[in-house]
Amino acid sequence: MGKRGESHLRSIYKTISWRVIATLITALVTYRATDEVNMALGVAFADTIIKLFVYYGHERLWTKVRLGKGPTPEYEI
Protein backbone atom coordinates (compact mmCIF):
# COMPACT_ATOMS: atom_id res chain seq x y z
CA MET A 1 0.00 0.00 0.00
CA GLY A 2 1.19 3.47 -0.75
CA LYS A 3 1.61 5.97 2.04
CA ARG A 4 -1.74 7.66 1.38
CA GLY A 5 -3.71 5.19 -0.65
CA GLU A 6 -5.48 1.91 -0.57
CA SER A 7 -3.79 -1.40 -1.20
CA HIS A 8 -4.48 -3.36 -4.36
CA LEU A 9 -5.96 -6.14 -2.21
CA ARG A 10 -8.43 -3.74 -0.57
CA SER A 11 -9.49 -2.50 -4.02
CA ILE A 12 -10.02 -6.11 -5.12
CA TYR A 13 -12.17 -6.88 -2.05
CA LYS A 14 -14.23 -3.74 -2.62
CA THR A 15 -14.63 -4.64 -6.30
CA ILE A 16 -15.89 -8.13 -5.52
CA SER A 17 -18.28 -7.07 -2.76
CA TRP A 18 -19.82 -4.37 -4.94
CA ARG A 19 -20.14 -6.69 -7.94
CA VAL A 20 -22.08 -9.25 -5.88
CA ILE A 21 -24.63 -6.56 -4.98
CA ALA A 22 -24.73 -5.10 -8.49
CA THR A 23 -25.05 -8.55 -10.10
CA LEU A 24 -28.07 -9.37 -7.98
CA ILE A 25 -29.68 -6.06 -8.93
CA THR A 26 -28.96 -6.62 -12.64
CA ALA A 27 -30.34 -10.16 -12.53
CA LEU A 28 -33.52 -9.06 -10.73
CA VAL A 29 -34.16 -6.13 -13.08
CA THR A 30 -33.52 -8.28 -16.16
CA TYR A 31 -35.78 -11.03 -14.83
CA ARG A 32 -38.57 -8.53 -14.14
CA ALA A 33 -38.21 -7.10 -17.65
CA THR A 34 -38.02 -10.43 -19.52
CA ASP A 35 -39.55 -13.00 -17.13
CA GLU A 36 -36.76 -15.34 -18.27
CA VAL A 37 -34.34 -16.80 -15.73
CA ASN A 38 -31.71 -17.81 -18.30
CA MET A 39 -31.72 -14.35 -19.86
CA ALA A 40 -31.42 -12.71 -16.43
CA LEU A 41 -28.49 -14.91 -15.43
CA GLY A 42 -26.73 -14.45 -18.79
CA VAL A 43 -27.03 -10.66 -18.69
CA ALA A 44 -25.93 -10.55 -15.05
CA PHE A 45 -22.90 -12.76 -15.75
CA ALA A 46 -21.76 -10.73 -18.79
CA ASP A 47 -22.31 -7.47 -16.93
CA THR A 48 -20.25 -8.73 -13.98
CA ILE A 49 -17.27 -9.92 -16.00
CA ILE A 50 -16.98 -6.63 -17.88
CA LYS A 51 -17.55 -4.36 -14.92
CA LEU A 52 -15.19 -6.17 -12.54
CA PHE A 53 -12.26 -5.00 -14.61
CA VAL A 54 -13.67 -1.54 -15.29
CA TYR A 55 -14.41 -0.90 -11.60
CA TYR A 56 -10.97 -2.08 -10.46
CA GLY A 57 -9.30 0.27 -12.95
CA HIS A 58 -11.57 3.09 -11.81
CA GLU A 59 -10.63 2.47 -8.16
CA ARG A 60 -6.93 2.47 -8.94
CA LEU A 61 -7.20 5.69 -10.95
CA TRP A 62 -8.95 7.40 -8.04
CA THR A 63 -6.01 6.61 -5.76
CA LYS A 64 -4.05 9.09 -7.88
CA VAL A 65 -6.64 11.89 -7.63
CA ARG A 66 -5.94 14.40 -4.84
CA LEU A 67 -9.48 15.84 -4.79
CA GLY A 68 -10.83 15.57 -1.25
CA LYS A 69 -7.56 14.36 0.25
CA GLY A 70 -5.84 16.40 2.91
CA PRO A 71 -2.35 17.80 2.53
CA THR A 72 0.55 15.39 2.41
CA PRO A 73 2.06 15.10 5.89
CA GLU A 74 5.66 16.20 6.24
CA TYR A 75 6.46 12.92 7.97
CA GLU A 76 4.80 9.68 9.01
CA ILE A 77 5.58 7.40 11.89
OpenMM code with the backbone's topology and positions (N, CA, C; nanometers):
from openmm import Vec3, app, unit

residues = "MET GLY LYS ARG GLY GLU SER HIS LEU ARG SER ILE TYR LYS THR ILE SER TRP ARG VAL ILE ALA THR LEU ILE THR ALA LEU VAL THR TYR ARG ALA THR ASP GLU VAL ASN MET ALA LEU GLY VAL ALA PHE ALA ASP THR ILE ILE LYS LEU PHE VAL TYR TYR GLY HIS GLU ARG LEU TRP THR LYS VAL ARG LEU GLY LYS GLY PRO THR PRO GLU TYR GLU ILE".split()
positions = [
    Vec3(0.0845, -0.1181, 0.0000),
    Vec3(0.0000, 0.0000, 0.0000),
    Vec3(0.0882, 0.1233, 0.0000),
    Vec3(0.0475, 0.2218, -0.0757),
    Vec3(0.1192, 0.3473, -0.0753),
    Vec3(0.0962, 0.4201, 0.0564),
    Vec3(0.1719, 0.5242, 0.0779),
    Vec3(0.1612, 0.5973, 0.2042),
    Vec3(0.0215, 0.6549, 0.2261),
    Vec3(-0.0453, 0.7000, 0.1211),
    Vec3(-0.1741, 0.7659, 0.1384),
    Vec3(-0.2851, 0.7004, 0.0583),
    Vec3(-0.2695, 0.5782, 0.0191),
    Vec3(-0.3712, 0.5187, -0.0649),
    Vec3(-0.4231, 0.3885, -0.0101),
    Vec3(-0.4962, 0.3217, -0.0927),
    Vec3(-0.5482, 0.1907, -0.0573),
    Vec3(-0.4632, 0.0844, -0.1246),
    Vec3(-0.4555, -0.0301, -0.0616),
    Vec3(-0.3789, -0.1400, -0.1201),
    Vec3(-0.4556, -0.1988, -0.2379),
    Vec3(-0.3841, -0.2676, -0.3232),
    Vec3(-0.4481, -0.3356, -0.4362),
    Vec3(-0.5462, -0.4410, -0.3839),
    Vec3(-0.5096, -0.5105, -0.2766),
    Vec3(-0.5958, -0.6141, -0.2212),
    Vec3(-0.7271, -0.5548, -0.1698),
    Vec3(-0.7211, -0.4398, -0.1043),
    Vec3(-0.8431, -0.3742, -0.0573),
    Vec3(-0.9316, -0.3360, -0.1757),
    Vec3(-0.8717, -0.2847, -0.2819),
    Vec3(-0.9493, -0.2500, -0.4021),
    Vec3(-1.0147, -0.3739, -0.4623),
    Vec3(-0.9448, -0.4853, -0.4596),
    Vec3(-1.0018, -0.6108, -0.5121),
    Vec3(-1.1203, -0.6542, -0.4264),
    Vec3(-1.1058, -0.6507, -0.2941),
    Vec3(-1.2168, -0.6878, -0.2052),
    Vec3(-1.3380, -0.5972, -0.2261),
    Vec3(-1.3140, -0.4684, -0.2386),
    Vec3(-1.4235, -0.3743, -0.2621),
    Vec3(-1.4904, -0.4020, -0.3972),
    Vec3(-1.4102, -0.4320, -0.4973),
    Vec3(-1.4630, -0.4636, -0.6300),
    Vec3(-1.5550, -0.5845, -0.6244),
    Vec3(-1.5104, -0.6896, -0.5588),
    Vec3(-1.5889, -0.8127, -0.5520),
    Vec3(-1.7173, -0.7913, -0.4724),
    Vec3(-1.7081, -0.7260, -0.3572),
    Vec3(-1.8282, -0.7068, -0.2760),
    Vec3(-1.9320, -0.6231, -0.3496),
    Vec3(-1.8875, -0.5185, -0.4186),
    Vec3(-1.9822, -0.4367, -0.4939),
    Vec3(-2.0420, -0.5150, -0.6102),
    Vec3(-1.9621, -0.5948, -0.6784),
    Vec3(-2.0138, -0.6694, -0.7938),
    Vec3(-2.1176, -0.7719, -0.7515),
    Vec3(-2.1052, -0.8312, -0.6347),
    Vec3(-2.2083, -0.9249, -0.5876),
    Vec3(-2.3414, -0.8516, -0.5760),
    Vec3(-2.3401, -0.7353, -0.5128),
    Vec3(-2.4627, -0.6562, -0.4985),
    Vec3(-2.5167, -0.6141, -0.6343),
    Vec3(-2.4303, -0.5598, -0.7177),
    Vec3(-2.4728, -0.5100, -0.8488),
    Vec3(-2.5227, -0.6225, -0.9390),
    Vec3(-2.4622, -0.7409, -0.9291),
    Vec3(-2.5052, -0.8545, -1.0101),
    Vec3(-2.6461, -0.8982, -0.9715),
    Vec3(-2.6724, -0.9012, -0.8434),
    Vec3(-2.8074, -0.9367, -0.7980),
    Vec3(-2.9108, -0.8363, -0.8488),
    Vec3(-2.8770, -0.7096, -0.8431),
    Vec3(-2.9684, -0.6064, -0.8934),
    Vec3(-2.9913, -0.6236, -1.0427),
    Vec3(-2.8839, -0.6435, -1.1190),
    Vec3(-2.8956, -0.6615, -1.2641),
    Vec3(-2.9809, -0.7834, -1.2973),
    Vec3(-2.9579, -0.8940, -1.2274),
    Vec3(-3.0343, -1.0161, -1.2527),
    Vec3(-3.1820, -0.9948, -1.2215),
    Vec3(-3.2117, -0.9298, -1.1099),
    Vec3(-3.3519, -0.9059, -1.0734),
    Vec3(-3.4227, -0.8135, -1.1719),
    Vec3(-3.3564, -0.7064, -1.2117),
    Vec3(-3.4162, -0.6129, -1.3077),
    Vec3(-3.4379, -0.6816, -1.4420),
    Vec3(-3.3388, -0.7570, -1.4881),
    Vec3(-3.3524, -0.8279, -1.6160),
    Vec3(-3.4632, -0.9321, -1.6092),
    Vec3(-3.4707, -1.0026, -1.4983),
    Vec3(-3.5778, -1.1027, -1.4826),
    Vec3(-3.7153, -1.0368, -1.4854),
    Vec3(-3.7284, -0.9238, -1.4148),
    Vec3(-3.8575, -0.8529, -1.4139),
    Vec3(-3.8943, -0.8027, -1.5533),
    Vec3(-3.7949, -0.7636, -1.6316),
    Vec3(-3.8209, -0.7104, -1.7653),
    Vec3(-3.8511, -0.8204, -1.8669),
    Vec3(-3.7882, -0.9379, -1.8503),
    Vec3(-3.8022, -1.0426, -1.9515),
    Vec3(-3.8809, -1.1638, -1.9035),
    Vec3(-3.8905, -1.1825, -1.7725),
    Vec3(-3.9551, -1.3000, -1.7126),
    Vec3(-3.8856, -1.4297, -1.7555),
    Vec3(-3.7550, -1.4191, -1.7857),
    Vec3(-3.6757, -1.5345, -1.8270),
    Vec3(-3.5526, -1.5475, -1.7375),
    Vec3(-3.5442, -1.6581, -1.6655),
    Vec3(-3.4336, -1.6802, -1.5732),
    Vec3(-3.3007, -1.6892, -1.6473),
    Vec3(-3.2965, -1.7649, -1.7563),
    Vec3(-3.1707, -1.7806, -1.8301),
    Vec3(-3.1200, -1.6485, -1.8858),
    Vec3(-3.2097, -1.5676, -1.9343),
    Vec3(-3.1717, -1.4355, -1.9862),
    Vec3(-3.1171, -1.3497, -1.8717),
    Vec3(-3.1846, -1.3508, -1.7584),
    Vec3(-3.1421, -1.2707, -1.6434),
    Vec3(-3.0031, -1.3125, -1.5967),
    Vec3(-2.9790, -1.4420, -1.5875),
    Vec3(-2.8488, -1.4905, -1.5434),
    Vec3(-2.7391, -1.4603, -1.6453),
    Vec3(-2.7706, -1.4741, -1.7731),
    Vec3(-2.6730, -1.4446, -1.8786),
    Vec3(-2.6327, -1.2982, -1.8802),
    Vec3(-2.7313, -1.2106, -1.8705),
    Vec3(-2.7025, -1.0664, -1.8690),
    Vec3(-2.6226, -1.0304, -1.7439),
    Vec3(-2.6631, -1.0842, -1.6298),
    Vec3(-2.5932, -1.0546, -1.5045),
    Vec3(-2.4482, -1.1033, -1.5098),
    Vec3(-2.4254, -1.2209, -1.5653),
    Vec3(-2.2897, -1.2755, -1.5752),
    Vec3(-2.2026, -1.1889, -1.6665),
    Vec3(-2.2528, -1.1549, -1.7852),
    Vec3(-2.1757, -1.0733, -1.8790),
    Vec3(-2.1457, -0.9360, -1.8187),
    Vec3(-2.2456, -0.8775, -1.7564),
    Vec3(-2.2307, -0.7474, -1.6925),
    Vec3(-2.1215, -0.7530, -1.5852),
    Vec3(-2.1222, -0.8584, -1.5069),
    Vec3(-2.0254, -0.8735, -1.3981),
    Vec3(-1.8832, -0.8869, -1.4497),
    Vec3(-1.8625, -0.9703, -1.5472),
    Vec3(-1.7272, -0.9919, -1.6000),
    Vec3(-1.6684, -0.8613, -1.6531),
    Vec3(-1.7456, -0.7893, -1.7306),
    Vec3(-1.6976, -0.6631, -1.7885),
    Vec3(-1.6703, -0.5600, -1.6795),
    Vec3(-1.7661, -0.5432, -1.5898),
    Vec3(-1.7553, -0.4359, -1.4924),
    Vec3(-1.6583, -0.4632, -1.3786),
    Vec3(-1.6228, -0.5885, -1.3537),
    Vec3(-1.5191, -0.6173, -1.2542),
    Vec3(-1.3896, -0.5457, -1.2905),
    Vec3(-1.3510, -0.5592, -1.4159),
    Vec3(-1.2257, -0.4996, -1.4605),
    Vec3(-1.2348, -0.3481, -1.4698),
    Vec3(-1.3485, -0.2985, -1.5170),
    Vec3(-1.3665, -0.1543, -1.5292),
    Vec3(-1.3649, -0.0888, -1.3908),
    Vec3(-1.4352, -0.1478, -1.2937),
    Vec3(-1.4407, -0.0905, -1.1597),
    Vec3(-1.3036, -0.0914, -1.0928),
    Vec3(-1.2303, -0.1997, -1.1062),
    Vec3(-1.0973, -0.2077, -1.0458),
    Vec3(-1.0072, -0.0968, -1.1022),
    Vec3(-1.0086, -0.0801, -1.2325),
    Vec3(-0.9301, 0.0269, -1.2947),
    Vec3(-0.9736, 0.1634, -1.2454),
    Vec3(-1.1024, 0.1836, -1.2318),
    Vec3(-1.1574, 0.3088, -1.1814),
    Vec3(-1.1080, 0.3356, -1.0386),
    Vec3(-1.1132, 0.2348, -0.9537),
    Vec3(-1.0631, 0.2471, -0.8160),
    Vec3(-0.9159, 0.2862, -0.8134),
    Vec3(-0.8366, 0.2200, -0.8948),
    Vec3(-0.6932, 0.2471, -0.8943),
    Vec3(-0.6633, 0.3873, -0.9469),
    Vec3(-0.7389, 0.4329, -1.0455),
    Vec3(-0.7196, 0.5694, -1.0951),
    Vec3(-0.7521, 0.6712, -0.9865),
    Vec3(-0.8567, 0.6474, -0.9096),
    Vec3(-0.8952, 0.7403, -0.8042),
    Vec3(-0.7921, 0.7489, -0.6931),
    Vec3(-0.7059, 0.6496, -0.6779),
    Vec3(-0.6012, 0.6609, -0.5762),
    Vec3(-0.5018, 0.7696, -0.6138),
    Vec3(-0.4987, 0.8073, -0.7398),
    Vec3(-0.4053, 0.9088, -0.7878),
    Vec3(-0.4647, 1.0499, -0.7844),
    Vec3(-0.5957, 1.0603, -0.7636),
    Vec3(-0.6644, 1.1893, -0.7627),
    Vec3(-0.6549, 1.2496, -0.6228),
    Vec3(-0.6103, 1.3741, -0.6139),
    Vec3(-0.5935, 1.4398, -0.4845),
    Vec3(-0.7223, 1.5037, -0.4339),
    Vec3(-0.8225, 1.5184, -0.5165),
    Vec3(-0.9479, 1.5839, -0.4788),
    Vec3(-1.0044, 1.5219, -0.3508),
    Vec3(-1.0251, 1.6038, -0.2500),
    Vec3(-1.0827, 1.5572, -0.1249),
    Vec3(-0.9845, 1.4987, -0.0262),
    Vec3(-0.8599, 1.4852, -0.0660),
    Vec3(-0.7563, 1.4356, 0.0253),
    Vec3(-0.6916, 1.5544, 0.0939),
    Vec3(-0.6527, 1.5345, 0.2177),
    Vec3(-0.5835, 1.6404, 0.2908),
    Vec3(-0.4422, 1.6606, 0.2380),
    Vec3(-0.3738, 1.7555, 0.2951),
    Vec3(-0.2355, 1.7795, 0.2527),
    Vec3(-0.1461, 1.6606, 0.2898),
    Vec3(-0.0419, 1.6454, 0.2146),
    Vec3(0.0547, 1.5386, 0.2412),
    Vec3(0.1299, 1.5727, 0.3697),
    Vec3(0.1318, 1.4792, 0.4654),
    Vec3(0.2064, 1.5104, 0.5889),
    Vec3(0.3560, 1.5202, 0.5617),
    Vec3(0.4220, 1.6029, 0.6406),
    Vec3(0.5660, 1.6196, 0.6236),
    Vec3(0.6413, 1.4943, 0.6641),
    Vec3(0.5839, 1.4171, 0.7550),
    Vec3(0.6463, 1.2917, 0.7974),
    Vec3(0.5386, 1.1968, 0.8459),
    Vec3(0.5703, 1.0701, 0.8488),
    Vec3(0.4802, 0.9682, 0.9014),
    Vec3(0.5588, 0.8767, 0.9924),
    Vec3(0.4923, 0.8314, 1.0955),
    Vec3(0.5579, 0.7399, 1.1890),
    Vec3(0.5068, 0.6004, 1.1644),
] * unit.nanometer
topology = app.Topology()
chain = topology.addChain("A")
for resn in residues:
    res = topology.addResidue(resn, chain)
    for name in ("N", "CA", "C"):
        topology.addAtom(name, app.Element.getBySymbol(name[0]), res)
